[in-house]
């Protein structure tokens, strides 16, 4: 089966020299670099998923003007990776919806997916980590993010880029919910009462109660939460995700150990996916979960407790 429309001789030759093999979940690393991807572009069972969107200045038109060879396109903001439920934006879609969305991209349960963000900011990387988290929550383990994103790919002028659009045939995809990575409002309520580690990935001004998201009903943060803001996950000098050493120091500063139960949150579960990815996938914290509804859901219930570190009387 022809995987993409515009074959490039250099990529095909590379595939012949290196050889194709089936990448299993055990060989799928959370982050892969551009060198790795260039070597594996023509591997069987690998799909490059370009999710560039308005956050990073991307769109389908931008994708069609230039993308990694073979990449399929799915706009993170508009394709249905998140939905509104009971008035709360950014929630995990129904399982059946995700099965159709993913299968429609030519991704099967045997596929190793490499997600391509723009690679320009922490907010942009949040698109990739949220899609990554979605795959993991529905039971797909063979998934990676291109560290450096598309911006990192094109830094090397020798790396191939193609134009046009790839439309692979739909394939069956079956989800299997892994609820251990998904925290509900009830889970967070119990965490607040029991002292479970809560990690707020919003900017300090929102954590401290000086500002709030337009969709949040109240100022402040969850009681006893620690603030690890979203911008620490992006290294602006390299365009890559923060290193494991830097991340380990951040978690240690807040006294959060590898075996601790921990829940990340933000406003809509976008920035919180950065925190979850760092904890679960890069630091190996097996008991990390993401609060999907985050502050937009929590603050919609006026009897749920809040912490106001800067403005204790602000409501």
C-alpha positions as CSV (number, residue, x, y, z in Angstrom):
1,X,0.0,0.0,0.0
2,X,1.4,3.4,-1.0
3,X,1.5,5.4,2.3
4,X,1.9,8.9,0.7
5,X,1.6,10.6,-2.6
6,X,4.9,12.2,-3.1
7,X,7.7,9.6,-2.7
8,X,11.2,11.0,-2.2
9,X,14.2,8.9,-3.3
10,X,16.4,9.9,-0.4
11,X,13.8,8.7,2.1
12,X,13.1,5.4,0.2
13,X,16.9,4.7,0.0
14,X,17.2,5.4,3.7
15,X,14.4,2.9,4.4
16,X,16.1,0.2,2.2
17,X,19.4,0.7,3.9
18,X,18.1,0.7,7.5
19,X,15.3,-1.8,7.0
20,X,11.7,-1.8,8.1
21,X,10.5,-3.4,11.3
22,X,7.5,-3.4,13.5
23,X,7.8,-0.8,16.3
24,X,6.2,-2.2,19.3
25,X,4.9,-0.3,22.4
26,X,8.2,-1.3,24.1
27,X,10.3,0.5,21.5
28,X,8.1,3.6,21.3
29,X,9.8,6.3,23.3
30,X,7.8,9.3,24.6
31,X,10.1,11.7,22.8
32,X,11.9,11.0,19.5
33,X,14.2,13.4,17.8
34,X,14.4,14.4,14.1
35,X,17.4,12.2,13.5
36,X,15.5,9.2,14.7
37,X,12.4,10.1,12.7
38,X,14.4,10.6,9.5
39,X,15.8,7.1,9.8
40,X,12.4,5.5,10.4
41,X,10.1,7.5,8.1
42,X,9.4,4.4,5.9
43,X,9.1,1.9,8.7
44,X,6.0,-0.3,8.5
45,X,3.3,0.5,11.0
46,X,4.5,4.1,11.5
47,X,2.2,7.0,11.0
48,X,3.4,10.6,11.3
49,X,0.5,12.7,12.7
50,X,0.8,16.5,12.0
51,X,-1.5,18.4,14.5
52,X,-0.4,22.0,13.8
53,X,-3.1,24.5,14.5
54,X,-3.8,28.1,15.3
55,X,-1.8,28.0,18.5
56,X,1.5,27.6,16.5
57,X,0.3,29.4,13.4
58,X,-0.6,26.2,11.6
59,X,-3.6,25.1,9.6
60,X,-4.4,22.6,6.9
61,X,-3.2,25.1,4.3
62,X,0.1,25.5,6.2
63,X,0.4,21.7,6.3
64,X,-0.3,21.4,2.6
65,X,2.4,24.0,1.8
66,X,5.0,21.8,3.6
67,X,5.1,18.8,6.0
68,X,7.2,15.8,6.9
69,X,6.9,13.2,4.1
70,X,4.0,10.8,4.6
71,X,2.4,12.8,7.4
72,X,-1.3,12.8,7.8
73,X,-3.1,16.0,9.1
74,X,-5.5,16.5,12.0
75,X,-6.0,20.0,13.4
76,X,-5.8,19.7,17.2
77,X,-8.3,22.5,17.8
78,X,-10.9,21.7,15.2
79,X,-10.8,18.0,14.3
80,X,-12.5,16.7,17.4
81,X,-9.7,15.8,19.8
82,X,-11.6,17.6,22.6
83,X,-15.3,18.4,23.0
84,X,-17.7,20.4,25.2
85,X,-19.6,18.4,27.8
86,X,-22.3,19.9,30.0
87,X,-21.0,23.4,29.1
88,X,-17.4,22.4,30.1
89,X,-14.9,22.9,27.1
90,X,-11.9,20.7,26.3
91,X,-13.2,17.4,27.6
92,X,-12.2,13.9,26.4
93,X,-14.6,12.9,23.6
94,X,-16.7,9.8,23.8
95,X,-14.7,6.6,23.0
96,X,-16.7,5.9,19.8
97,X,-15.9,9.3,18.5
98,X,-12.2,8.9,19.1
99,X,-12.2,5.4,17.5
100,X,-13.7,7.0,14.3
101,X,-11.3,10.0,14.4
102,X,-8.2,7.9,14.8
103,X,-9.2,5.1,12.5
104,X,-10.1,7.7,9.9
105,X,-6.5,8.8,9.9
106,X,-5.3,5.4,8.9
107,X,-4.1,4.6,12.4
108,X,-4.8,1.0,13.7
109,X,-4.0,-0.6,17.0
110,X,-0.7,-1.8,15.4
111,X,0.4,1.7,14.5
112,X,3.3,3.6,16.1
113,X,2.1,7.2,16.0
114,X,4.6,10.1,16.0
115,X,2.9,13.4,16.8
116,X,4.2,16.5,15.2
117,X,3.5,19.9,17.0
118,X,4.7,23.2,15.6
119,X,7.6,23.2,18.1
120,X,7.4,26.9,18.9
121,X,6.2,27.3,22.5
122,X,5.0,25.5,25.6
123,X,1.4,26.2,24.6
124,X,2.1,24.5,21.3
125,X,3.7,21.5,22.9
126,X,0.5,21.2,25.0
127,X,-1.3,20.3,21.7
128,X,1.0,17.3,21.3
129,X,1.0,16.2,25.0
130,X,-2.8,16.4,25.1
131,X,-3.1,14.2,21.9
132,X,-0.5,11.9,23.4
133,X,-2.4,11.6,26.7
134,X,-5.6,10.9,24.7
135,X,-4.0,8.0,22.9
136,X,-2.7,6.6,26.2
137,X,-6.1,7.0,28.0
138,X,-7.8,5.0,25.2
139,X,-5.2,2.2,25.5
140,X,-2.8,3.0,22.6
141,X,0.8,2.6,24.0
142,X,2.8,3.0,20.8
143,X,2.9,6.8,20.6
144,X,5.7,9.4,20.6
145,X,6.1,13.2,20.2
146,X,8.7,14.7,17.8
147,X,11.0,16.7,20.2
148,X,11.5,20.0,18.4
149,X,8.3,19.6,16.3
150,X,8.1,20.7,12.7
151,X,10.3,23.8,13.5
152,X,13.1,21.4,14.6
153,X,12.6,19.2,11.5
154,X,13.1,22.0,9.0
155,X,16.2,23.5,10.8
156,X,18.2,21.0,8.8
157,X,17.9,21.9,5.2
158,X,18.8,18.4,4.1
159,X,15.7,16.9,5.7
160,X,12.9,16.2,3.1
161,X,9.6,18.1,3.1
162,X,6.7,17.4,0.8
163,X,3.6,19.3,-0.2
164,X,0.0,18.4,-0.9
165,X,-2.2,16.2,1.3
166,X,-2.1,12.6,2.4
167,X,-5.4,10.8,2.7
168,X,-4.8,7.2,3.8
169,X,-7.8,4.8,3.8
170,X,-9.7,4.4,7.1
171,X,-8.8,1.4,9.2
172,X,-10.4,-0.1,12.3
173,X,-9.2,1.2,15.6
174,X,-10.5,-0.2,18.9
175,X,-10.1,1.8,22.2
176,X,-9.7,0.3,25.7
177,X,-10.1,3.0,28.4
178,X,-7.3,3.3,30.8
179,X,-9.0,5.3,33.6
180,X,-5.9,5.5,35.8
181,X,-4.7,8.5,33.8
182,X,-8.0,10.3,33.9
183,X,-9.0,12.2,37.0
184,X,-12.7,13.2,37.5
185,X,-14.1,16.0,39.7
186,X,-14.9,13.3,42.3
187,X,-11.3,12.1,42.2
188,X,-10.1,15.7,42.8
189,X,-12.5,16.2,45.6
190,X,-11.1,13.2,47.4
191,X,-7.6,14.4,46.6
192,X,-8.3,17.8,48.2
193,X,-9.6,16.1,51.4
194,X,-6.8,13.6,51.6
195,X,-3.8,15.8,50.8
196,X,-2.9,14.0,47.5
197,X,-0.4,16.0,45.4
198,X,-2.2,18.5,43.1
199,X,-0.1,20.2,40.4
200,X,-1.3,23.4,38.9
201,X,0.2,24.0,35.5
202,X,-1.2,27.5,34.9
203,X,0.8,30.7,34.9
204,X,1.6,32.0,38.4
205,X,-0.8,35.0,38.1
206,X,-3.7,32.6,37.7
207,X,-2.4,30.3,40.4
208,X,-2.1,33.2,42.8
209,X,-5.6,34.5,42.1
210,X,-4.5,37.7,40.2
211,X,-6.0,36.5,36.9
212,X,-8.3,33.8,35.7
213,X,-9.3,32.1,32.5
214,X,-12.4,33.6,30.9
215,X,-14.3,30.2,31.2
216,X,-13.4,29.9,34.9
217,X,-16.0,31.2,37.3
218,X,-13.8,32.0,40.3
219,X,-10.2,33.1,41.0
220,X,-7.6,31.0,42.8
221,X,-6.3,27.5,42.8
222,X,-7.1,24.1,44.3
223,X,-6.3,23.8,48.0
224,X,-2.7,22.8,48.8
225,X,-1.8,22.7,45.1
226,X,1.8,23.2,43.9
227,X,2.4,25.5,41.0
228,X,4.6,24.2,38.2
229,X,3.7,26.7,35.4
230,X,3.4,25.7,31.8
231,X,6.4,27.7,30.4
232,X,8.9,25.6,32.3
233,X,8.3,22.6,30.0
234,X,9.7,24.4,26.9
235,X,13.3,25.3,26.3
236,X,13.2,28.4,24.1
237,X,16.9,28.0,23.3
238,X,16.6,24.6,21.8
239,X,12.9,24.5,20.9
240,X,12.6,21.2,22.7
241,X,10.9,19.8,25.8
242,X,12.6,20.5,29.1
243,X,15.2,17.9,30.1
244,X,14.5,15.1,32.6
245,X,17.0,16.6,34.9
246,X,15.2,19.9,35.0
247,X,11.9,18.3,35.5
248,X,13.1,16.0,38.3
249,X,14.4,19.1,40.1
250,X,11.0,20.8,39.8
251,X,9.1,17.9,41.2
252,X,11.7,17.5,44.0
253,X,11.3,21.2,44.9
254,X,7.7,20.6,45.7
255,X,8.3,17.4,47.6
256,X,6.5,15.2,45.1
257,X,8.1,11.7,44.9
258,X,8.0,9.1,42.2
259,X,5.5,6.9,44.0
260,X,3.1,9.7,45.1
261,X,-0.4,9.8,43.7
262,X,-0.5,13.1,41.8
263,X,-3.1,15.0,39.7
264,X,-2.2,17.8,37.2
265,X,-4.7,20.4,36.3
266,X,-5.0,23.8,34.5
267,X,-8.0,25.6,33.0
268,X,-9.2,23.1,30.4
269,X,-6.7,20.2,30.5
270,X,-4.4,21.5,27.9
271,X,-1.4,22.9,30.0
272,X,-2.1,20.1,32.5
273,X,-1.2,17.5,29.8
274,X,2.4,19.0,29.8
275,X,2.6,18.3,33.5
276,X,1.1,14.8,33.2
277,X,3.5,14.0,30.3
278,X,6.5,15.2,32.3
279,X,5.5,13.3,35.4
280,X,4.2,10.1,33.9
281,X,6.2,9.6,30.7
282,X,9.5,11.3,31.3
283,X,9.9,10.9,35.1
284,X,8.2,7.6,35.4
285,X,5.6,8.6,38.0
286,X,3.2,5.8,37.5
287,X,0.4,7.3,39.7
288,X,0.0,10.6,37.7
289,X,-3.4,11.5,36.3
290,X,-4.8,14.5,34.5
291,X,-7.9,16.4,35.6
292,X,-9.8,16.7,32.3
293,X,-12.3,19.3,33.5
294,X,-9.7,21.4,35.4
295,X,-10.7,24.9,36.7
296,X,-13.5,25.4,34.2
297,X,-15.4,22.5,35.7
298,X,-14.2,22.9,39.3
299,X,-15.1,26.6,39.6
300,X,-18.5,26.0,38.0
301,X,-19.5,24.4,41.3
302,X,-19.6,27.2,43.9
303,X,-19.4,25.0,46.9
304,X,-16.1,23.4,46.0
305,X,-13.2,24.8,48.0
306,X,-10.6,27.2,46.5
307,X,-7.2,28.6,47.6
308,X,-6.4,32.2,47.1
309,X,-2.7,32.7,47.7
310,X,-2.4,36.4,46.8
311,X,-6.0,37.6,47.2
312,X,-7.5,35.5,50.0
313,X,-10.8,37.4,50.0
314,X,-11.2,37.4,46.2
315,X,-14.2,35.4,44.9
